[in-house]
């Protein structure tokens, strides 16, 4: 069996070339907004508190469920070892 070495592969220069073209052409054509405009107003404190409370409840539920699954798995492996 004769092993033939593979020909060296050429890189794909199409994607970087297109990205460079877009980076040069779009700002020059004025198709990209240069100024983002005024900043969004800051949300009220109650809205941030609500988001934080929902986040804590969700992560707490995930933690409790994982502890439940851990205990159930340990009980199942313990019963199979007996």
Backbone as ProteinMPNN parsed JSONL, in Angstrom:
{"seq_chain_A": "XXXXXXXXXXXXXXXXXXXXXXXXXXXXXXXXXXXXXXXXXXXXXXXXXXXXXXXXXXXXXXXXXXXXXXXXXXXXXXXXXX", "coords_chain_A": {"N_chain_A": [[0.845, -1.172, 0.0], [0.681, 2.108, -0.942], [1.43, 5.223, 0.382], [0.225, 8.331, -0.26], [1.207, 11.65, -0.075], [-0.811, 14.362, 1.064], [-1.956, 17.162, -0.821], [-1.016, 20.525, -0.104], [-3.378, 22.574, 1.56], [-5.225, 25.391, 0.516], [-5.901, 28.526, 2.044], [-9.105, 29.949, 2.97], [-9.887, 32.857, 1.731], [-12.057, 34.366, 1.213], [-14.12, 35.132, 3.068], [-12.765, 36.834, 5.068], [-11.951, 38.799, 3.25], [-14.383, 39.825, 2.311], [-15.397, 40.863, 4.688], [-13.538, 42.885, 5.21], [-14.006, 44.501, 3.006], [-16.672, 45.298, 3.511], [-16.241, 46.696, 5.89], [-14.832, 48.862, 4.976], [-16.413, 50.029, 2.959], [-19.125, 50.441, 3.815], [-19.171, 52.481, 5.975], [-18.164, 54.621, 4.467], [-20.111, 54.956, 2.559], [-22.147, 55.896, 4.04], [-23.99, 54.233, 5.214], [-23.921, 53.18, 7.715], [-24.827, 54.045, 10.93], [-23.37, 56.732, 12.554], [-23.722, 58.032, 14.942], [-25.224, 57.021, 17.872], [-27.33, 58.205, 19.097], [-29.466, 59.608, 21.717], [-29.067, 58.317, 25.056], [-30.848, 55.564, 26.537], [-33.515, 56.033, 28.89], [-33.027, 55.618, 32.432], [-34.282, 52.765, 34.111], [-36.968, 52.651, 36.571], [-36.421, 52.126, 40.146], [-38.049, 50.165, 41.294], [-38.642, 48.457, 39.174], [-36.174, 47.275, 38.638], [-35.786, 45.952, 41.053], [-37.88, 44.116, 40.911], [-37.068, 42.497, 38.742], [-34.698, 41.443, 39.819], [-35.773, 40.002, 41.981], [-37.355, 38.056, 40.699], [-35.335, 36.703, 39.366], [-33.867, 35.614, 41.52], [-35.792, 33.874, 42.584], [-36.137, 32.054, 40.479], [-33.494, 30.929, 40.21], [-33.29, 29.868, 42.776], [-35.296, 27.911, 42.684], [-34.215, 26.204, 40.742], [-31.936, 25.331, 42.12], [-33.087, 23.967, 44.329], [-34.43, 21.927, 42.951], [-32.249, 20.564, 41.823], [-30.977, 19.616, 44.138], [-32.977, 17.894, 45.021], [-32.976, 16.027, 42.892], [-30.381, 15.008, 43.246], [-30.532, 13.741, 45.745], [-32.432, 11.807, 45.136], [-31.082, 10.328, 43.167], [-28.898, 9.371, 44.642], [-30.272, 7.726, 46.442], [-31.286, 5.838, 44.665], [-28.957, 4.64, 43.639], [-27.938, 3.616, 45.962], [-29.842, 1.694, 46.658], [-29.5, -0.15, 44.602], [-26.992, -1.13, 45.112], [-27.313, -2.657, 47.374]], "CA_chain_A": [[0.0, 0.0, 0.0], [1.506, 3.287, -1.091], [0.832, 6.399, 1.016], [0.458, 9.531, -1.065], [1.008, 12.834, 0.768], [-1.875, 15.269, 0.628], [-1.537, 18.467, -1.316], [-1.307, 21.558, 0.894], [-4.658, 23.245, 1.348], [-5.183, 26.846, 0.47], [-6.835, 29.148, 2.973], [-10.29, 30.574, 2.413], [-9.74, 34.291, 1.938], [-13.273, 35.039, 0.789], [-14.82, 35.752, 4.192], [-12.059, 38.027, 5.553], [-11.974, 39.825, 2.217], [-15.705, 40.463, 2.324], [-15.512, 41.663, 5.909], [-12.734, 44.078, 5.012], [-14.728, 45.332, 2.048], [-17.806, 45.9, 4.219], [-15.738, 47.655, 6.872], [-14.366, 50.065, 4.284], [-17.414, 50.619, 2.078], [-20.35, 50.871, 4.494], [-19.076, 53.811, 6.585], [-17.946, 55.624, 3.429], [-21.373, 55.16, 1.858], [-23.108, 56.483, 4.962], [-25.014, 53.25, 5.549], [-23.785, 52.83, 9.126], [-25.075, 55.216, 11.764], [-22.179, 57.116, 13.301], [-24.143, 58.462, 16.273], [-26.281, 56.138, 18.347], [-28.437, 59.005, 19.612], [-29.497, 59.741, 23.177], [-29.115, 57.07, 25.826], [-32.172, 55.196, 27.041], [-33.7, 56.463, 30.274], [-32.777, 54.596, 33.443], [-35.565, 52.252, 34.626], [-37.189, 52.938, 37.988], [-35.841, 51.176, 41.082], [-38.969, 49.038, 41.516], [-38.525, 47.516, 38.059], [-34.944, 46.518, 38.846], [-36.034, 45.067, 42.196], [-38.738, 43.034, 40.427], [-36.241, 41.611, 37.928], [-33.799, 40.732, 40.729], [-36.557, 39.048, 42.765], [-37.71, 36.934, 39.822], [-34.096, 35.975, 39.128], [-33.551, 34.829, 42.728], [-36.775, 32.785, 42.698], [-35.837, 31.042, 39.447], [-32.268, 30.212, 40.581], [-33.6, 29.076, 43.97], [-36.03, 26.73, 42.241], [-33.27, 25.303, 40.077], [-31.089, 24.74, 43.163], [-33.892, 22.994, 45.086], [-34.673, 20.78, 42.076], [-31.007, 19.793, 41.706], [-30.787, 18.896, 45.397], [-33.95, 16.807, 44.986], [-32.476, 14.994, 41.983], [-29.199, 14.398, 43.849], [-30.978, 12.787, 46.787], [-33.119, 10.696, 44.478], [-30.059, 9.526, 42.512], [-28.149, 8.653, 45.686], [-31.127, 6.657, 46.966], [-31.394, 4.791, 43.646], [-27.686, 3.901, 43.574], [-27.792, 2.895, 47.236], [-30.717, 0.51, 46.627], [-28.961, -1.143, 43.669], [-25.791, -1.732, 45.697], [-27.703, -3.602, 48.436]], "C_chain_A": [[0.893, 1.238, 0.0], [0.771, 4.49, -0.504], [1.229, 7.625, 0.211], [0.24, 10.742, -0.169], [-0.063, 13.749, 0.176], [-1.279, 16.572, 0.132], [-1.856, 19.521, -0.248], [-2.59, 22.297, 0.546], [-4.468, 24.751, 1.345], [-6.22, 27.396, 1.436], [-8.012, 29.768, 2.245], [-10.23, 32.064, 2.728], [-11.0, 35.062, 1.563], [-13.94, 35.775, 1.937], [-14.052, 36.939, 4.756], [-12.038, 39.154, 4.53], [-13.29, 40.564, 2.175], [-15.884, 41.335, 3.562], [-14.719, 42.957, 5.794], [-13.429, 45.038, 4.054], [-15.911, 46.034, 2.708], [-17.346, 46.955, 5.211], [-15.282, 48.946, 6.217], [-15.475, 50.781, 3.533], [-18.614, 51.17, 2.838], [-20.218, 52.227, 5.185], [-18.894, 54.914, 5.542], [-19.24, 55.931, 2.691], [-22.426, 55.785, 2.757], [-24.211, 55.53, 5.365], [-24.964, 52.81, 7.003], [-23.968, 54.101, 9.936], [-23.834, 55.514, 12.604], [-22.534, 57.503, 14.737], [-25.321, 57.603, 16.696], [-27.471, 56.917, 18.88], [-28.411, 59.066, 21.126], [-29.605, 58.379, 23.865], [-30.536, 56.817, 26.317], [-32.305, 55.664, 28.486], [-33.486, 55.304, 31.238], [-34.108, 54.095, 33.997], [-35.725, 52.586, 36.104], [-36.664, 51.807, 38.878], [-36.738, 49.959, 41.267], [-38.86, 48.008, 40.403], [-37.268, 46.66, 38.221], [-35.091, 45.536, 40.006], [-36.877, 43.872, 41.76], [-37.927, 42.027, 39.613], [-35.306, 40.798, 38.818], [-34.556, 39.679, 41.535], [-36.944, 37.832, 41.922], [-36.48, 36.073, 39.556], [-33.746, 35.086, 40.322], [-34.514, 33.66, 42.875], [-36.467, 31.681, 41.689], [-34.597, 30.242, 39.826], [-32.47, 29.379, 41.842], [-34.345, 27.803, 43.606], [-35.133, 25.721, 41.551], [-32.395, 24.597, 41.109], [-31.856, 23.662, 43.936], [-34.144, 21.752, 44.24], [-33.414, 19.935, 41.922], [-30.699, 19.018, 42.986], [-31.729, 17.702, 45.463], [-33.468, 15.666, 44.08], [-31.251, 14.278, 42.552], [-29.597, 13.372, 44.897], [-31.65, 11.572, 46.171], [-32.113, 9.763, 43.8], [-29.248, 8.738, 43.534], [-28.969, 7.506, 46.261], [-31.24, 5.514, 45.956], [-30.101, 3.989, 43.551], [-27.461, 3.111, 44.853], [-28.636, 1.628, 47.229], [-30.201, -0.532, 45.651], [-27.703, -1.809, 44.216], [-26.136, -2.783, 46.746], [-28.082, -4.938, 47.909]], "O_chain_A": [[1.762, 1.383, 0.86], [-0.381, 4.747, -0.855], [2.411, 7.915, 0.027], [-0.819, 10.856, 0.447], [-0.195, 13.883, -1.041], [-0.234, 17.021, 0.605], [-2.871, 19.409, 0.439], [-2.85, 22.603, -0.618], [-3.649, 25.297, 2.084], [-7.284, 26.806, 1.624], [-7.931, 30.076, 1.056], [-10.492, 32.479, 3.856], [-11.002, 36.293, 1.596], [-14.294, 36.944, 1.786], [-14.655, 38.0, 4.915], [-12.099, 40.328, 4.894], [-13.321, 41.785, 2.023], [-16.459, 42.421, 3.485], [-15.179, 44.01, 6.235], [-13.435, 46.249, 4.274], [-16.128, 47.226, 2.492], [-17.989, 47.994, 5.358], [-15.337, 50.01, 6.834], [-15.483, 52.011, 3.471], [-19.077, 52.269, 2.532], [-21.094, 53.071, 4.997], [-19.411, 56.018, 5.712], [-19.441, 57.06, 2.243], [-23.494, 56.167, 2.28], [-25.268, 55.97, 5.816], [-25.877, 52.132, 7.473], [-23.334, 55.119, 9.656], [-23.316, 54.63, 13.287], [-21.726, 57.316, 15.646], [-26.302, 57.475, 15.963], [-28.532, 56.332, 19.095], [-27.447, 58.628, 21.753], [-30.162, 57.427, 23.318], [-31.322, 57.749, 26.489], [-31.321, 55.69, 29.224], [-33.735, 54.148, 30.896], [-34.98, 54.902, 34.322], [-34.737, 52.782, 36.811], [-36.487, 50.678, 38.422], [-36.242, 48.839, 41.385], [-38.973, 46.81, 40.659], [-37.299, 45.456, 37.969], [-34.58, 44.417, 39.946], [-36.625, 42.745, 42.186], [-38.094, 40.82, 39.788], [-35.135, 39.598, 38.603], [-34.043, 38.581, 41.753], [-36.863, 36.699, 42.397], [-36.575, 34.846, 39.526], [-33.369, 33.927, 40.143], [-34.098, 32.565, 43.253], [-36.533, 30.498, 42.024], [-34.622, 29.012, 39.776], [-31.887, 28.303, 41.972], [-34.062, 26.736, 44.152], [-35.276, 24.515, 41.755], [-32.139, 23.399, 40.989], [-31.333, 22.572, 44.17], [-34.079, 20.636, 44.754], [-33.501, 18.707, 41.892], [-30.214, 17.888, 42.926], [-31.338, 16.622, 45.905], [-33.541, 14.494, 44.449], [-31.099, 13.072, 42.362], [-29.06, 12.265, 44.93], [-31.459, 10.446, 46.629], [-32.27, 8.543, 43.851], [-28.944, 7.565, 43.315], [-28.431, 6.434, 46.537], [-31.284, 4.348, 46.346], [-30.15, 2.769, 43.397], [-26.851, 2.042, 44.82], [-28.2, 0.594, 47.735], [-30.448, -1.719, 45.861], [-27.38, -2.932, 43.829], [-25.35, -3.699, 46.988], [-28.43, -5.831, 48.681]]}, "name": "protein", "num_of_chains": 1, "seq": "XXXXXXXXXXXXXXXXXXXXXXXXXXXXXXXXXXXXXXXXXXXXXXXXXXXXXXXXXXXXXXXXXXXXXXXXXXXXXXXXXX"}
